[in-house]
């Protein structure tokens, strides 16, 4: 039978997981709101340029 307490004591996180976690935390990811705001700004700017012509 598996002794889960002993197995948990042996557990060491994978270096790849740790490295991925650090990279994700350091990266300034845009969320959906940021993307929609940027799209709306571009749409607004395009509409202003069309009115000038």
Secondary structure in CASP SS format (residue, H / E / C, confidence):
PFRMAT SS
TARGET T0000
AUTHOR 0000-0000-0000
METHOD secondary structure of the structure
MODEL  1
X C 1.00
X C 1.00
X C 1.00
X H 1.00
X H 1.00
X H 1.00
X H 1.00
X H 1.00
X H 1.00
X H 1.00
X C 1.00
X C 1.00
X C 1.00
X C 1.00
X H 1.00
X H 1.00
X H 1.00
X H 1.00
X H 1.00
X H 1.00
X H 1.00
X H 1.00
X H 1.00
X H 1.00
X H 1.00
X H 1.00
X C 1.00
X C 1.00
X C 1.00
X C 1.00
X C 1.00
X H 1.00
X H 1.00
X H 1.00
X H 1.00
X H 1.00
X H 1.00
X H 1.00
X H 1.00
X H 1.00
X H 1.00
X H 1.00
X H 1.00
X H 1.00
X H 1.00
X H 1.00
X H 1.00
X H 1.00
X H 1.00
X H 1.00
X H 1.00
X H 1.00
X C 1.00
END
